[in-house]
């Protein structure tokens, strides 16, 4: 059996910005890798999450992502796009489609799961729901999985699951992993 590749694309939530007592193995991408290895087969994680990145930056950096042929890809982007509407929602949707199209040229049969931005109490991200809705539209139009990180915990629970109101803490990463794992188990690569 060949070693599979899991490519995690996104911002600091994917990248695993360590806060408080959260360590690398607590982050959702690591949890996915470990769960796949424990339940299905060995898989290598390539984590291309970059703190502060927007979908504009992700498109600009796709040449890095095409150096590996991923069997499974998760895309968790949008939290920084929403800061004061930095990236318009229409551009965000176009950027998501560009990333998907690029990944499909690398591996047409690879599984892609989009991951909505999680809950946040940051007032600069007050339009975040528009980005979540846009991501859901792109996932539906492409017939791909959608992990609703925004449904992992409620707005009222952000203080419990995030130390800074944006990045999930250890417990928050467990909650978003639980949402993502349901989608990962559906991918062709594992079935």
C-alpha positions in Angstrom: 0.0 0.0 0.0 1.4 3.4 -1.1 1.7 6.2 1.4 -1.1 8.7 0.9 -0.8 12.5 1.1 -3.1 14.8 3.1 -2.6 18.5 2.2 -4.0 21.0 4.7 -4.4 24.5 3.3 -5.4 27.5 5.3 -4.6 30.2 7.8 -3.4 30.2 11.4 -6.2 27.9 12.4 -4.7 25.3 10.0 -1.1 26.3 10.6 -1.4 25.5 14.2 -0.5 28.8 15.9 0.4 27.6 19.4 -1.6 29.4 22.1 -1.8 28.7 25.8 -1.5 25.0 26.4 -2.2 23.9 22.9 0.5 21.9 21.2 1.1 20.6 17.7 -0.7 17.3 18.2 -3.8 19.1 19.4 -4.5 20.8 16.0 -7.2 19.5 13.7 -4.8 18.7 10.8 -2.6 16.5 13.0 -5.7 14.9 14.5 -7.0 14.0 11.0 -3.6 12.6 10.0 -3.5 10.5 13.2 -7.1 9.3 12.8 -6.5 8.2 9.2 -3.4 6.3 10.2 -5.1 4.7 13.1 -8.3 3.7 11.3 -7.4 3.3 7.6 -3.8 3.6 6.4 -0.6 5.5 6.8 -0.7 9.0 5.4 1.7 11.9 5.3 0.5 15.4 6.3 1.7 18.4 4.4 0.5 21.4 6.3 0.6 24.5 4.2 -1.4 26.6 6.6 0.1 30.1 6.9 -0.8 32.5 9.7 -2.5 35.7 8.5 -3.1 34.4 5.0 -6.2 35.3 2.9 -7.6 33.6 -0.1 -5.7 36.1 -2.3 -2.5 34.9 -0.8 -3.5 31.2 -1.1 -4.0 31.7 -4.9 -0.6 33.4 -5.1 1.1 30.5 -3.3 -0.5 27.6 -5.1 2.8 26.8 -6.9 4.0 25.5 -3.5 0.9 23.3 -3.2 1.4 21.6 -6.5 4.7 20.0 -5.5 2.8 17.1 -3.9 0.0 15.1 -5.4 -2.5 15.1 -2.5 -5.1 12.3 -2.1 -7.0 14.4 0.5 -7.1 18.2 0.7 -8.7 20.4 3.3 -9.1 24.1 2.7 -9.8 26.3 5.8 -9.6 29.9 4.7 -11.7 33.0 5.1 -11.2 34.2 8.7 -8.7 36.8 7.5 -10.6 37.6 4.3 -13.4 38.9 6.5 -11.3 41.3 8.5 -13.2 44.6 7.7 -14.1 43.0 4.4 -10.5 42.9 3.3 -11.3 40.5 0.4 -14.7 41.0 -1.1 -16.9 37.9 -0.9 -17.1 37.7 -4.7 -13.3 37.6 -5.0 -13.2 35.0 -2.1 -15.5 32.7 -4.1 -13.4 33.2 -7.3 -10.2 32.5 -5.3 -11.7 29.3 -3.8 -12.6 28.1 -7.3 -9.1 28.9 -8.6 -7.6 26.8 -5.8 -9.9 23.9 -6.4 -9.3 24.0 -10.2 -5.5 24.1 -9.6 -5.7 21.1 -7.2 -7.8 19.2 -9.7 -5.1 19.6 -12.4 -2.6 18.0 -10.0 -4.9 15.2 -8.9 -8.3 15.0 -10.7 -9.4 12.2 -8.4 -8.2 13.7 -5.1 -10.8 14.5 -2.5 -11.2 18.1 -1.4 -13.1 19.2 1.7 -13.8 22.9 2.3 -13.8 24.0 6.0 -15.8 27.1 6.9 -14.3 29.7 9.2 -15.1 28.9 12.8 -16.9 31.1 15.3 -15.3 34.3 16.3 -16.0 37.2 18.7 -13.7 39.6 16.9 -15.8 42.6 15.8 -13.5 43.2 12.8 -14.9 40.0 11.4 -18.6 40.8 11.7 -19.3 39.8 8.1 -17.8 36.3 8.6 -21.2 34.6 7.9 -21.1 35.9 4.3 -17.8 34.0 3.8 -19.2 30.8 5.3 -22.2 31.0 3.0 -20.0 31.6 0.0 -17.8 28.6 0.9 -20.9 26.5 1.2 -22.1 27.6 -2.3 -18.7 26.7 -3.8 -18.7 23.3 -2.1 -22.2 22.6 -3.4 -21.3 23.8 -6.9 -18.3 21.5 -7.0 -20.0 18.5 -5.3 -17.4 18.3 -2.5 -17.4 17.9 1.2 -18.0 20.8 3.6 -16.9 20.7 7.2 -19.0 23.3 9.1 -16.4 24.5 11.6 -18.8 27.3 12.5 -21.2 24.7 13.9 -18.6 23.0 16.0 -19.4 25.4 18.9 -21.7 28.4 19.3 -20.9 32.1 19.3 -21.7 32.0 23.0 -19.1 29.3 23.6 -16.2 31.1 21.8 -14.6 32.0 25.2 -14.5 28.3 26.1 -13.1 27.1 22.8 -10.8 30.0 21.8 -8.3 31.9 23.9 -8.2 34.9 21.6 -11.7 34.9 20.1 -10.4 33.7 16.7 -8.0 30.7 17.0 -9.4 27.6 18.6 -7.6 26.3 21.7 -7.1 22.6 22.4 -10.7 22.0 23.1 -11.8 24.0 20.1 -9.6 22.0 17.8 -11.1 18.8 19.1 -14.6 20.3 18.3 -13.6 21.3 14.8 -11.9 17.9 14.2 -15.1 16.2 15.2 -16.9 18.1 12.4 -14.1 17.5 9.9 -13.7 13.8 10.7 -17.3 13.0 9.6 -16.4 14.4 6.2 -13.0 12.8 5.9 -14.5 9.4 6.5 -16.6 9.8 3.3 -13.7 10.4 0.9 -13.0 8.0 -1.9 -9.3 7.6 -0.9 -10.3 5.9 2.3 -13.1 3.7 0.9 
